[in-house]
Amino acid sequence: MAKEKGAAARGRTVYVCGHCGEESAKWQGQCPACAEWNTFTALHGVGTADRAGGRGGRAEALVRGRGAAAAGSVPSVLSGSADGEAERLPTGLGEFDRVLGGGLVVGSVTLIGGDPGIGKSTLLLQAAASLSAVAPTLYTTGEESLRQVGLRARRLGLNPERLQLLAETGVEQVIGAAADSGARVLVVDSIQTMVAEAVDSSPGSVTQLRESAAMLVHFAKATGTAVLMIGHVTKEGAIAGPRILEHMVDTVLYFESDSGSRFRVVRAVKNRFGAANEIGVFAMEEGGLREVRNPSAIFLSRHETPVSGSVVMVTREGTRPMLVEVQALVDESHSTNPRRVAVGLEGNRLALLLAVLHRHGGVLLSAHDVFVNVVGGVRVNETAADLPALLAAVSSLDDRPLSQDVVAFGEVGLAGEIRPVPFGDERLREAAKHGFKRAIVPKQNAPRREDSHLKGLEVVGVSRLEEALAAARG
């Protein structure tokens, strides 16, 4: 009788939210955790250990069956559990290594998402070809044939003699092949095509994604194999599948690009072994993805003659300062409700800044449409863009260009004060390195002592918005 109850408990159904991973004993129309509607799907035949994240038992059996050492369950002392630095494997792509935090960490699991055709498979094939020269590497494809992968490698000019290829969708078979071949790097293209035998549902479903990802994560941690997974994205731009998928892996990277642009940005939104929000910049060419080692050169466009409404700022992406151009267009509105459009900046932030400009700068734009754009498709999420956006708007309103040798950054407060931003010294050095002669910055970011790296750069420290406007106009 007890065995029958145990079997029933192991075989009951739970419902999982496809957006945040919340679990429920019954179906619900709205998720109580994330408030999304109609996101619950049934997960059949799951026991308590499964819901706790312990569904790696099949992977463990495969690993143990092939003689691999599984992680023990004996507690260890924290002070002795992290001796030395994490072992990293260079991918052969400096920008990719930068995003990863210095290279691919052994035993880590990395998930890469992006729009179709943006270059995810190309990037990982180039990285796998380079990694195969220093460590056994297995590239698994569930979407293409081996011939298709081979043709792509030939088009990219790759000739990796040691790279192993496998066309397979069964996650058990993929893990088995990786264990048998002794692979230290496993590439899975893509996780949405993987199928676990224990799950009776179609590929790409919430259940399949959870099970397949859990098995691959367990395999990576038990054997020290670095796993790179490609993930499809939804029309909203998020990685398809349950949100818990991003929580399970160590690193989440997103491929970003403007339509029609040949430049690609790889951004880390989660990284347990490096800085989050770090970016790597690539250019898509016939021979594949080429690194862009100086991103400021592509995001910064120098006009032949000075134009109104254009200001250069220094933003910071991860650990890298970067020069970008902020453009503004202020035009007389023919509507009772003037438009406020921000591309690359937060729209609500723009409306707030325009109110501060009127109250503390004496510039009224209530009868004008205001359009602000960050050139190159870059999205600036920090407040350092406040001052450049306002200076660009005033320049466009007055139809008075700022000098092309001027750079600016700083946060604007509601009281009209110019507040400092982090890493001011690094931003100024980046501006000086690219030949700028004058910088309008918060007074607290102005250097207190002479800096040889800022030679030739005049730093104007301002504490109020009206001071910044006077410095820009003068």
N, C-alpha and C positions, 0 to 999 in steps of 0.2 A: 504493500500500500504506500509506504514511504517512497519507494522507487518511482511509483506512478506519479506521485505529487511532484517529485523532483524533476521528472521528465516533462511534466506539464509546465513547471516553472521555467525550465530551460527553453521551452518552445513557444512561449507566449509572444504576443505582438506588442511593440511599442511604436509610437508615432514621433517622427523627428522633423523639426523645422528645417527646411532647406536653406534658410537664410542665416540663422544664428546657431543651429545645432541643438536648440532646446528640445527636451524629450517630454513626452506625455503618455499617460496610460490610455488615453482615448483621443480621437480626432477632435481638433478644435478649428474653428473658422479663422480666428485671429490668434497669433502667437502672443502669449502673455509676456514674453521676454523682450522681443523686438518690435511688437505691434504690427508686424506684417500680416497680410491676409492671404489665406489659402496656400500656405507654404508647408503644411504638415503632410508627410507621406508615411506609409506603413513600413515598418522594419520587422519582417517576420522571423520567427525562430531565434530570437536573441535572448540570452540569459543575463543574469546580473553581472557576471564578469565581462560580458560583451559590452554592456552599456557603460561600464567603468573604463572602457578603453583597452581592455585586455584581449582584443580579438586577434592578437598576433600569434596565437597558439599554433596555427597551421604553418606560418612562416618559421616559427621556432622549431617545429618538428622537421621541416625541410632542412633548416640550417644544422640542427643537431645530427640529422641523418647523414649529412655529408661531412661530418667530423669538425664542423666549425665550433669555436668556443662561444657559448652563450653567456650573457652577463649573469653574474651570481646575484643572490638575494640577501647576502650578508652585509649589514650596515658597515660603513667605513667612516673614518674620521675626516671631517671636512678639510683640515689643514694639510692632509697628505693626499687628497683626492685630485688635486689639480697641479701636480708638479710639472714645471716646464710649460712652454707655449704649445698651443694646439698645432698639430702637424698640418701644413697646408701644401696643396699641390698647385703649381702655377698653370693657368689655363692657356698661356701663350698669347692672351689678349689683355694688355695692360689695363684698359678701361673696365673690362669685365672683372679682373682681379680687384680693382679699386672698389667696385660696387659690392663685391663679396667680402671686402675687409682685408684684402691682401692675398687672396687665393682661395681655392676650394678646400674646406676643412674635411679631413677624413671622418667618416661616420656621420656626416651632416646630410640633411635632406633639404633640397632647394626646389622651390616651385616657381616657374616662370610663366606669366600670363601676358596676353596681348591680343590685338585684333588679328583676324586671319590674314595671312600674307605679309605680316609686318617684319618677319625675319627670325622668328623664334627657333625654328628648325635649323636655319642657316647658321645662327649663332652657336647653337649647341653642337652642330656637326663640326664647325671650325674648332671649337674648344675641345671636342672629343678627339679630333685628329691630332691636336697638339698634346693632349694629355696622354694619348696612347704611347707616346715616345718615352714617357717617364713612369707610367704605371699601366697595368693591364686594364683596358677599357672596353666595355660592352655597350654598343648603341642598339637599343631595342625600338623598333617602330611597329605601331599597331595600325597606322594609317596608310603606309606606303609599302610597296614591294622592295625587296633588296636591290632590284635593278634601278628603281627610281632613286633610291638613296645613292647608289653608285654613280648614276648619271649626274646627280647634283654635286657629288664630291668632285667629279671630273670637271664640271663647269666652274667650280670654285678653285680649280687648280690644286686640289688636295690629293696626296698619294700616301695615305697612312697605311703602311704595310702591316702594322700591328693592331690596328683597330678591328675589333670583332663586331659583326653585324648579326642581328637576329630579328626576323619578322614574326612576331608572336603577340597575342592578346591575352593569353592566360597568365595571370600574375604568378601562379605557382610554378609554371614552366619558366617564366622569366627569372624568378628567384633561383630556381634550380640551375638554370644555365649560368647565372652569375656566380653561384657558389662553386659549380664544377670547374668553371674557367679561371677561378681565382681573381675575378675582377675587383679592382679597388675603386673603380668609377663605373657607375651604371646610369645610363641615360634612358629615360622612358618617354616616348613620344607617341601618344600623350596619355595622361592618367585617365581621361574620359573614355579611352578605348579598352582599358584593362578590365578583365572579367575574373572574378573569384568563383571557383567551382562551388563553394559552400553557399553562395547567394543565388537565389532563384529570381533574378530580375535582369532587366536589359542593361547593356553597357551605358555608362553615363548617369545612371540613376543615383539617388542619394545613398541607397544601400550599397551599391557596387563601389562608389567612390570612397565611402568610409572604410569598407572592408579592404579594398585594394591598397589604399593609402596606409592603413594601419599595418598591413603586412609588410609593405616596403619600408616603412619607418622602423618597424621592429628588426627587419633584416639589416638595415643600415647600422642601427645601434649595436646589434649583436655581433656583427662581423667587421665593423669599421669601414664599411664600403660607403663611399660618397655617392648619393643618389641625386640626380637632376631630373625633375619632372616638368613636362610642358603641360599647361592647363589652358583649356579654352575659356573664353570670356563671354559674358552675356551682353545683350545690347546696351545695358547700362555701363559696361566696362569692367564689371567685377568678375572674378574668376567663377566659372560655372560650378555649381554644386553647393554642398552645405558649407556654411561659414567655418565650421569646425575644421575643414580641410586646411585652412590657413593657420589655425592654431596648432595643428599637429606637426607641421614642418618647422624647420629652423629658420629658413630664409624665404621671403616672398619678394619676387622681383616683378615689375611691370614694364612692358615695352610700350613706349609712347611715341607718337609721331603725328604731325599735321598731315592731312590728306594732300597728296601731291608733292610733299617734301621728301628729299632723299636722306634727310637726317633722322636718326633714331636715338631715343633717349631710354636707357635702362635705369629704372629707379628702384631702390630698395625701400619697401614700405615696412619690412620687418627683417631684422637680422640679429641673431643671437651671438654672432661672432664678429660684428663690425657695427659701423654707424648706420642708423636708419636714415632714410631720406637721402642717402648718397646717390649720385648719378654717374653714369658712364655714357659718353656720347660716341655714336658711330655714324658713318656715312654709308649708305647702301650703294654699291657699285656692281658692275658686271662680275667682278671677281669675288663678290661677297661683301661682308661688313668690314669696313676699314675704320680703325680707331681715329678719333679726333682728339688730339692731345691738348689743343688750345681752344676750348669751346667758346671763349669770349670772341674769337675771331669770326665765328659763324653767326653768333647771336647779336653782334654789334655791327651795324651797317653805318659806315661813314658817308655822309652826303657830300656831293661835289661842292655845294654851297650851303651855308647855314639855312635851316628851315624852321619855321615857328612850330611850336607844339611838340618838340622833341627834346628829351633829356635822358642822359645816360646815367644809370645807377649801378651800384655794386651789390648784387644779391649773394646769398650763400646757400649752396646746395650741398648738404652733408658736411664734408670737411673742406670744400672747395669754394673760394670766392670767384664770382663770375660776373662779367660786365654784360648788361643787357640794356636795350633801348626801350624807354617808355614813351609812347606817343599819345597825344591827346588832340582831339578835334572838338572845338567849341563853336557852335553855329546857332544863329537865331532860330528859335523854335516857332513853328507855325501851328502848334497845338496848344491846347489849354493845359496839357499834362506833358511837360518837357521830358525827353528821354534821358535815362542814365544807363549807359551800357559800358560794362567793364569786361574785357577779354584778357585773361591771364591774371586778373585781380578779383577780389571778392566784391560783388555788386553792392552789398549793403555797406561795405567799408567805404566805397566811393561816395555814396550818398552822405555818409557821416562826415567825410572829409570836406565835401562841398559846403556843408553847413558850418563847419569850423572856418573855412575860407571866408565865408560871408561875415561871420560874427567877429573874428579876430584879424582878418586880413582886409576887410572892407571891400571885397570883390563879390558882387551879387550875380549869380548865374541862374536865377529862377526863371528867366525868360529865354534860356538857351538850352539846346540839346548838348549833352556832354558825352563824348565817346573816348574811352581810354583803352589802349591796347599795348601789350608787351610783345615786342617783335620776336619772331622766330618760334612762336608757339609755346614759349616757356610759361609755366604757371608759377607765379611768385606768391608764396603763402605767408611771408613774413611782413612785419609792419615797416621794415626799412624802405618799402616802396611808397610810403605815405607822402613824404616830402617831394620826391621826383614827380609823382602823379599831379600834385598841386602846382608845382612849378611849370610842368608841361601844359596844364590847363590854362594858367595865366598867360603863358607865352602864346598859346593859340588865340586866346581872347584879344590880346593886345596886338596880335600879328607881328610879334617882335621876337626874332630868333635869339636863342642863347648861343654863346660861343660853343664851338664844337670841342673845345678843350676843357669844358666844365663837366664835372661829375658830381652827383649828389646822392645822399641817402640819409634816412632818419625817420623816426616815428613822430607823428603829430598827435598831441593829446587834445582832449576836448576843451581845455582851457587855453589852447593856442600855443602851448609850450612845445619845444622840439626835444624829444626824449632820446637818450642814447640807445644804440642797438649793439648786440654782442659782436665781438671780433672786429672792432673798428680799425685797429692797426692793420690787420690782414687785408681789409677792404681797401684801405688807402694805399698799401703797397701794390695791390693788384692794379689800381688806377695809375699809379706812378709808372709801373712796368709797361703799361700800354701808351705812355706818352701824354697823359692828361696833365694840364698845367694848373688847374684850379679845382678845389673840392669844397662844396658847401655841405657841412656835416653838423651834427649836434655838438655843442660846445664841449660836452664831456667826452666825446670821441676824438677831439683834437689832440694831437700828441703833446705831452707835457715837456718832452725833451727832444733834442735834435736827433733825427733818424736818418742815417745815410741812405736808406732805401727810399726815402721820400724826397730825394734831391730833385729840385726843379718843380715840385708840386706845392702850390700855395694852398694851405688849408684854412678855410674861413669857418670858424666855429660860431654857431648861432644858437640862441636859447629861446627865441620867440619866432612865431610865424612871420610877423611883420619884418623882422630882421632878415629872414631868409629871402623874402620877396624883394627887399631892398638890395640885398647882395646879388640876387639874380638879375635885377634890372640895371644895377650899376656896373 
